[in-house]
């Protein structure tokens, strides 16, 4: 999957993000992103050529930009 396709799929998954739903989880798993849960946060494990990195996100989104901010974090780690 190209970088552009990966980013577009992430955008599709996190459009109107409010909380981690089963649909969001399955979409992330299709992209090869592992999910760990904590009390108020979710930890996403993103793998790239250099190893595995983690991204901690809120279990519930705070505003309408939350989903796009998550996409940016994940894409930066995946293709750094």
C-alpha positions in Angstrom: 0.0 0.0 0.0 1.4 3.4 -0.9 1.8 6.2 1.5 -1.0 8.2 -0.1 -3.4 5.1 0.0 -2.5 4.5 3.6 -3.1 8.1 4.6 -6.4 8.2 2.7 -7.6 5.0 4.4 -6.7 6.5 7.8 -8.7 9.6 7.0 -11.7 7.5 6.0 -11.4 5.6 9.3 -11.1 8.7 11.5 -13.6 11.0 9.8 -16.0 12.3 12.4 -14.0 10.5 15.2 -15.7 10.5 18.5 -14.6 7.3 20.1 -13.0 4.0 19.3 -15.7 1.8 17.9 -15.6 -1.7 16.5 -15.5 -0.3 13.0 -12.5 1.9 13.8 -10.8 -1.1 15.4 -11.3 -3.4 12.5 -10.1 -0.7 10.0 -6.9 -0.2 12.0 -6.3 -3.9 12.2 -6.7 -4.2 8.4 -3.9 -1.6 8.1 -1.7 -3.6 10.5 -2.0 -1.3 13.5 -2.3 -3.1 16.8 -4.5 -1.7 19.5 -4.0 -1.7 23.3 -6.5 -0.3 25.8 -6.0 1.6 29.0 -8.5 3.2 31.2 -9.0 6.5 29.4 -6.7 6.1 26.5 -6.0 3.7 23.6 -2.4 2.9 22.5 -1.9 2.2 18.8 1.2 0.3 17.8 2.5 1.3 14.4 5.2 -0.8 12.7 7.6 0.5 10.1 11.1 -0.5 8.7 12.8 0.9 11.9 10.6 -1.0 14.4 7.4 -0.5 16.3 6.2 2.8 17.6 3.3 3.7 19.9 0.8 6.4 19.7 -1.4 7.2 22.7 -4.8 8.7 21.9 -7.8 9.6 23.9 -10.5 7.0 24.0 -13.0 9.7 23.2 -12.3 12.6 20.9 -12.2 16.2 22.2 -13.1 18.2 19.1 -13.7 17.9 15.4 -10.0 18.0 14.6 -9.1 15.0 16.8 -9.4 12.5 14.0 -7.2 14.4 11.6 -4.6 14.9 14.4 -4.5 11.2 14.9 -4.1 10.5 11.2 -1.1 12.9 11.1 0.6 11.2 14.1 0.2 7.7 12.7 1.3 8.6 9.2 4.4 10.5 10.5 5.4 7.4 12.4 4.6 4.9 9.7 6.7 6.7 7.0 9.4 8.4 9.0 
